[in-house]
Amino acid sequence: MTAAVPSAYSLRRRLLAWLLVSTAVIGAIAMIDTWDEAVDTANEVSDRVLAGSALAIAERVIVAEDGSLEVDIPYVALEMLTSAAQDRVFYRVDGPPGTFVTGYQNLPSIPRREGQAAAFGDASFRGDPIRVAALARSASTGINSVPFTVTVAETTIARQQLTHAILLRSALRILFMILGAAAIVWVAVTLSLRPLYRFSEALSERSPDDLHPITERVPNEVQGLVDTVNSFMVRLEGALDALRHFTGNAGHQLRTPLAIVRTQLTLARRSDNLEEVQQAAEKADEAVGDAERILAQLLLMARIDAAARSTAMREVDLADLARAVTAEHVPRAAEAGIDLGFEGEGEVMTIAEPILIGELVKNLISNALLYAGTGAEVTVRVGAQAGGAVLEVEDNGPGIPRDRREAVLKRFERGEAGERPGSGLGLPIVEEIARLHGASLVLAEGGEGKGLKVGISFAVAK
């Protein structure tokens, strides 16, 4: 069952959505603040006109001969409050506490703090909201002063219109800012994504066999992605090379045993002699066995190549592992007339991939059993030495000439040409597994200068 592929999304639209949402929130906060500021501005303008009108009326208040207050209302002062909004204007003059002089007697006044000459506030008159200004003054009689209060009010139509005008202009500015920012982001993101488009085109125009690193110039934020893709392509090229190498080697190495099988089967089919048929079948069986061994080793080489890219290392007991593999080969050694033994005591821990190390020991023992010859002795040793774990497989057979030791570590190279079967992969497998584990491999003579001793040094697990 295939996993669901996440749906693609537009980076441009996502950035634009974030911008619009954030600027809308900021714009809403700004509009609230602008509303408060617009109200304060409209009140300030209205209050100045109201205060001027109240002052003009206050200057016309005088004390009559009987001590009462008289006022000649300067209607020019009230005309100061007229506007295109058709606001209505109201006034009232009060003398000493409890004394009404003139104007709209029911016009509400507003409280003033002590020592405050003028006060402003909102109220309601005849069902309409009004803005009220109250101005305290006194008229002199030459002997004493008579206090009085002038109250001037007007409806709030003009003030509301001014508030709405300020708010509308601010809203238009914010909307223009949002749309302008959105357009800038759209263009900036489009231009910024061009390197990605070129990157995509460069990939789509490549042939499937072209796995060279991508050299397109991209922004720093995307360079990590490009590096990852390049790294993947390098690994993919290595895997494809390993696959091509495997198929080429398999085709080359299996051609001979398969040809032998076909030849022997043909001879068996044509022969009427039972003995000749049996001999042909035995040779075909041997060829099949050789092909099986070659294929197994080729598959192991492929596994080593894969493990070089992804290996699960853990702590293992090298002595216990080598002892177990040696015990598995004792029956085969006895059939070949070879004395196979193991030397080593206690635990020798190292960091390794157990299956690959098992194959390493198996190939060393198989190689020794194959070439040491009947009557030879093969010894597997494991021990700790100079801060490292040492694995040795020694035999007293014919060995490998000194000038051939470097060559036999190459694939399909053999130590000597002879009738003994072999694919030339045993020691190369050992060398590659050792290299994968960071271990060193040394080929030397065995005891008394006879045979071959293969020594591998691992790091001891801490």
Buried (B, 14 or more C-beta within 10 A) or exposed (E): EEEEEEEEEEEBEEBBEEBBEEBEEEBEEBBEEBBEBBBEBBBEEBBEBBBBBBBBBBEBBBBEEEEEBBBEBBEEBBEBBBBEBEBBBBBBBBBEEEBEBBBBEEBBBBEBEEEEEBBBBEBEBEEBEBBBBBBBBEBEEEEEEBBBBBBBBBBBBBBBBBBEEBBEEBBEEBEEBBEEBBEEBBEEBEEBBEBBEEBEEEEEEEEEEEBEEBEBEBEEEBEEEBEEBBEEBEEEBBBEEBEEBBEEBBEEBBEEBBEBBEBBBEBBEEBEEEEEBEBBBEBBEBBBEBBEBBBEBBEBBBBBBEBBEEEEBEEBBBBBBBBEBBEEBBEEBEEBEBBBEBBBEEEBBBBBBBEBBBBBBBBBBBBBBBBBBEEBBBBBBBBBEEEBBBBBBBBBBBBBEEEBBEEBBEBEBBBEEEEEEBBBBBBBBBBBBBEBBEBEBEBBBBEEEBBBBBBBBBBBBE
